[in-house]
Amino acid sequence: MRVKVDPEICIGCTLCTQTCPEVFRMESEKAVAYVSPVPAGLEDSCRKAVKECPVEAITIENQAKT
């Protein structure tokens, strides 16, 4: 799966970086997904970060398997 943070929506609350620091970090007061695709072992914590985002700034894209 791939994740993306919309910088226009992100309010910089840091919740995603606390929940899944292996995928998200802060840059210029906004969160970014610096690891995408998300490694299989981190998918659950990444989904939790997406679910807990108070402004729904994070989106998940499932990769099509070929």
VEXTORGU-93615 format. One record per residue (C-alpha): residue in three letters; x, y, z. Coordinates in steps of 0.5 Angstrom, whole numbers, plus 500, padded with zeros to 3 digits. Example, Ala and Ser with C-alpha at 12.3 -4.5 7.8 and 13.67 -1.06 7.14 Angstrom:
ALA525491516SER527498514
END
This chain:
MET500500500ARG502507499VAL500513503LYS500521502VAL499527506ASP496533503PRO500539505GLU493543504ILE489539509CYS495537514ILE495542521GLY501539523CYS499536530THR504531529LEU499525531CYS501521525THR509522527GLN508519534THR503513531CYS508511526PRO515515526GLU517509521VAL513512515PHE511519517ARG516525519MET515533520GLU518538515SER516545515GLU511544520LYS507539516ALA507531516VAL510528510ALA510520508TYR517519507VAL517511506SER512509501PRO510504499VAL509502507PRO513496509ALA508490510GLY510490518LEU508497519GLU501497515ASP497496521SER501502525CYS500506519ARG493505518LYS492507525ALA495514524VAL491515518LYS484513522GLU487518528CYS488524523PRO483529526VAL483532519GLU483526514ALA490529511ILE492522510THR490518504ILE492510503GLU493507496ASN493500495GLN498497490ALA495493485LYS499486484THR501484478
END
